[in-house]
Structures are given as structure tokens and as C-alpha cells.
Amino acid sequence: MNQIKTKKTTSVRQLVIVAMLGAITVVLGMTPLGFIPIGPLSATTMHIPVIIGAILEGPVVGGLVGLIFGLSSLFNAMTRPTAISFVFYNPLISIVPRVLLGVFAGLIFKAFKDKDPVKSKKIVQVLWILIILFLAYGVVTSITPEVKTTALIVNSLLLVVSCVLFYYLRRYNEKNLAIMMSSFIATILHTIMVMGGIYIFFAERFLQAFNPDAPLSTARKVIFSFIFTSGLPEAIIAVIISSAVVNAVKERNSKS
């Protein structure tokens, strides 16, 4: 009887988490909070609730939050169309990669969470130093008249948060490598899946909509360059926010 009650409680908690994180994803997609500058590049944040759900509750919850993300992307493409919105009318681009994002994030977290804590601590410290250096470069490059003040503020804020996390996470090393690797790898895989789908189904049309003056022979180069220009900053910001949120939740749960 107690096992049945526990399973029901777990299922209810997971559904609540799916609903909350899904709602956050929808809000991010409909507000400027879903798109922010980071380093010398720019990043979306709509994938982050998917990763957090996958880390906290596993790949199934991550996949369900990813489904909400995908449906939100499809809805936004239809109701607020831009020059390149047509690519997201295809569910193989707008929905499937977002579901797989949550599944992969959960599986990657499971794969890394039991690694040697001593080695994990060293790797985590190196990764955080690299992130801090990247953000510091972003702050420096933002101090120019041509760059908007918001870019400087956002990069400075992320840099401060990263430094605080670097100090704070030295006390909480368990599973932080898993959080970082899950956030980073899943984000890059998501970008590859989305841009790969665009290349397979809409290469020439996407290039013409994105840059009408570019020769069609450069379609592959332009599309896959997004893996760096979009995927890298999105992976970094996912690491920062996911690490902060997941550690805060786990610390709170340990005290309750």
C-alpha cells in the first residue's frame, strides 16, 4: 500500500514539474527573456527548463517538457511568423529534437552522475574556468559604443553568477560534472538536430530567407556554422542556469 501511495505521489510531483517547467518554456518563447546576449554571441534560453526537468526527474519528464517546448515553437512559428518560420512548420524540426533534448539530457546525466568524485571535481573546476574566461571576453568586447548596453549588463551578470558558482560548487561536487555535461552535450546535440533537419529539408530555401545575397553553394557552411554561433553560447548558459537551479533544489530537498 505504501509503495502504491509513493508511486502516486511521485507521479503527481512529476506532472506538476512538467506543467511548471512547460509553462516557463512557453513564457520564455513569448518574451524577450527567451533570447539574450552571451559572450560575443547570442543565445536562447527556452531549452533550459527541458534540461532541468530531465536532470531532476529523468528522461521521461525531460521528454514531456521538451514536447511542450516543441509545440510552443510550432505555435509561435504559425502565429508570429518571421522570414525563417517556415522551417518550424515541420514537426521533425520543431518538435522531435525538443523531445529528444529532454531524453538525451536525462540519459547523459545518469551516465555521468556516478563518476569518480575526485576526477569530477578537477574537471568541473577546469570547465568553470573556461566558462568564466569566455564570459570575461564577452564583457570586454561589450565595452564598445557599437554594442548595446544590455549585452554588457547581461554578460557582466552571468560572469558574476559564474564566479559565485565556481566558489559555491566546491562544497557540492557530487554530480556537478553530470549536471554540466548533461546541459552542455544535450544542448549541442539539440542544435545539431535542429540545424541538421533544416539542412536536409530546407537548405536552399533557408539560406535565401536568411541571407538572399549569399550563394547557394554556401548553404551547408552557413547552416552548420549555427552549431557554433548558437549552440555554444546556448550550451554555456544552460550549464550556468542548470547548475544553479539543480543545486539549489537538491540542497533544499536535503534540508526538508
C-alpha positions in Angstrom: 0.0 0.0 0.0 2.8 2.4 0.9 4.6 1.6 -2.4 1.4 2.4 -4.4 1.0 5.7 -2.4 4.6 6.6 -3.0 4.3 5.9 -6.8 1.2 8.1 -7.0 2.9 10.9 -5.1 5.9 10.7 -7.4 3.7 10.7 -10.5 1.8 13.7 -9.2 5.1 15.5 -8.4 6.4 14.8 -11.9 3.3 16.0 -13.6 3.4 19.2 -11.6 7.1 19.7 -12.6 6.2 19.1 -16.2 3.4 21.6 -16.0 5.6 24.3 -14.3 8.6 23.9 -16.5 6.5 23.7 -19.6 4.8 26.9 -18.6 8.1 28.6 -18.1 9.2 27.4 -21.5 6.1 28.9 -23.1 6.7 32.2 -21.3 10.3 32.4 -22.4 9.2 31.8 -26.0 6.8 34.7 -25.9 9.0 37.3 -24.1 12.5 38.8 -24.6 13.7 36.5 -21.8 13.9 33.7 -24.3 16.8 35.4 -26.2 19.8 37.0 -24.5 23.4 38.0 -25.5 26.2 35.9 -24.0 29.9 36.3 -24.7 30.3 37.8 -28.2 27.3 35.8 -29.4 23.6 35.3 -28.6 21.6 32.5 -27.1 18.1 31.3 -26.5 17.0 30.0 -23.1 13.9 28.1 -24.0 15.7 24.8 -23.8 16.9 25.2 -20.2 13.7 24.1 -18.4 13.8 20.9 -20.5 17.3 20.1 -19.3 16.4 21.0 -15.7 13.4 18.7 -15.7 15.4 15.9 -17.2 18.1 16.2 -14.6 15.8 16.4 -11.6 13.2 13.8 -12.7 14.7 11.8 -15.5 14.4 11.4 -19.3 10.6 10.9 -19.4 9.9 14.1 -17.6 12.5 15.8 -19.8 10.9 14.5 -22.9 7.5 15.7 -21.8 8.8 19.2 -21.1 10.6 19.0 -24.5 7.2 18.2 -26.1 5.7 21.4 -24.7 8.8 23.3 -25.9 8.3 21.8 -29.4 4.6 22.6 -29.5 5.3 26.1 -28.3 7.9 26.6 -31.1 5.3 25.3 -33.7 2.7 27.6 -32.3 5.0 30.7 -32.3 6.1 29.9 -35.9 2.4 29.9 -37.0 1.1 32.9 -35.0 4.2 35.1 -35.1 5.9 34.2 -38.4 9.3 35.5 -39.5 11.3 35.0 -42.7 12.5 31.6 -41.5 9.5 30.4 -39.5 8.5 28.0 -42.3 11.2 25.6 -41.2 9.4 25.1 -37.9 6.2 24.1 -39.6 7.9 20.7 -40.0 7.4 18.7 -36.7 10.7 16.9 -37.4 12.4 20.2 -36.8 10.1 22.0 -34.3 9.0 19.0 -32.1 11.1 15.9 -32.4 14.5 17.5 -31.5 13.0 19.2 -28.4 11.6 15.9 -27.1 14.9 14.1 -27.8 16.7 17.0 -26.0 14.9 16.1 -22.8 15.5 12.4 -23.2 19.2 12.8 -24.0 19.7 15.2 -21.1 18.3 12.7 -18.7 20.3 9.8 -20.1 23.6 11.8 -20.1 23.0 12.9 -16.5 22.6 9.2 -15.5 25.7 8.2 -17.4 27.9 10.8 -15.6 26.4 11.0 -12.1 28.4 8.1 -10.6 31.8 9.1 -12.0 34.9 9.3 -9.7 34.3 12.4 -7.5 38.0 13.3 -7.3 38.4 13.4 -11.1 35.0 15.0 -11.4 36.0 17.9 -9.1 39.0 18.7 -11.2 37.1 18.5 -14.5 34.3 20.7 -13.1 36.8 23.3 -12.0 38.5 23.4 -15.4 35.2 23.8 -17.2 34.1 26.6 -14.9 37.3 28.4 -15.5 36.8 28.2 -19.3 33.3 29.5 -19.0 34.4 32.4 -16.8 37.1 33.3 -19.4 34.6 33.1 -22.2 32.2 35.5 -20.3 35.1 37.8 -19.4 35.9 38.0 -23.1 32.3 38.9 -23.7 32.3 41.7 -21.2 35.5 43.1 -22.7 34.1 43.0 -26.2 30.8 44.6 -25.0 32.6 47.7 -23.8 32.3 49.5 -27.2 29.9 52.1 -28.5 28.6 49.7 -31.1 27.4 47.1 -28.6 24.1 47.6 -26.8 24.3 48.3 -23.0 22.1 45.3 -22.4 24.8 43.0 -23.7 27.3 44.4 -21.3 24.9 44.1 -18.4 23.9 40.5 -19.2 27.5 39.3 -19.7 28.6 41.0 -16.5 25.7 39.4 -14.6 26.5 36.0 -16.0 30.2 36.5 -15.2 29.4 37.3 -11.6 27.0 34.3 -11.3 29.6 32.0 -12.8 32.3 33.2 -10.3 29.9 32.7 -7.4 29.0 29.2 -8.6 32.7 28.4 -9.1 33.2 29.2 -5.4 30.0 27.7 -4.2 30.1 24.4 -6.1 33.5 23.5 -4.5 31.4 22.4 -1.5 28.9 20.5 -3.6 31.0 18.5 -6.1 28.8 15.4 -6.2 27.0 15.1 -9.5 28.0 18.6 -10.7 30.1 17.1 -13.5 26.9 15.2 -14.6 24.9 18.4 -14.5 27.4 20.3 -16.6 27.9 17.5 -19.1 24.2 16.9 -19.5 23.5 20.6 -20.0 26.3 21.1 -22.5 26.2 17.9 -24.5 22.4 17.8 -24.8 22.3 21.5 -25.9 24.8 20.9 -28.6 23.0 17.7 -29.8 19.8 19.7 -29.9 21.4 22.4 -32.1 22.8 19.7 -34.4 19.4 18.0 -34.7 17.6 21.3 -35.5 20.2 22.6 -37.9 20.7 19.2 -39.5 16.9 19.0 -40.1 16.9 22.4 -41.7 19.8 21.4 -43.9 18.1 18.2 -45.0 14.7 19.7 -45.7 15.1 23.4 -46.4 18.8 24.1 -47.1 18.5 26.4 -50.1 15.2 28.0 -49.1 16.5 28.7 -45.6 19.7 30.3 -47.0 17.6 32.5 -49.3 15.4 33.7 -46.5 18.3 34.2 -44.1 20.6 35.9 -46.5 19.3 36.4 -50.0 22.7 37.6 -51.3 24.6 34.5 -50.2 25.4 32.0 -53.0 23.6 28.7 -52.6 26.9 26.8 -52.6 27.5 28.1 -49.1 24.3 26.7 -47.7 26.0 23.9 -45.8 28.6 26.2 -44.3 26.1 28.8 -43.2 23.7 26.4 -41.7 26.2 24.3 -39.8 28.0 27.5 -38.6 25.0 27.9 -36.3 26.2 24.9 -34.3 29.0 27.2 -33.0 27.3 30.6 -33.1 24.1 29.4 -31.5 24.9 26.0 -29.9 28.0 27.1 -28.0 26.5 30.1 -26.1 23.3 28.2 -25.5 25.2 25.3 -24.0 27.2 27.7 -21.8 24.1 29.5 -20.4 22.4 26.1 -19.9 25.4 25.0 -17.8 25.2 28.1 -15.7 21.5 28.2 -15.0 21.0 24.4 -14.7 23.9 24.1 -12.2 22.4 27.0 -10.1 18.8 25.7 -10.2 19.5 22.0 -9.7 22.0 22.5 -6.9 19.5 24.9 -5.2 16.7 22.4 -5.5 18.8 19.5 -4.2 20.1 21.5 -1.3 16.5 22.5 -0.3 15.4 18.9 -0.6 18.2 17.7 1.6 17.1 20.1 4.3 13.4 19.2 4.2 
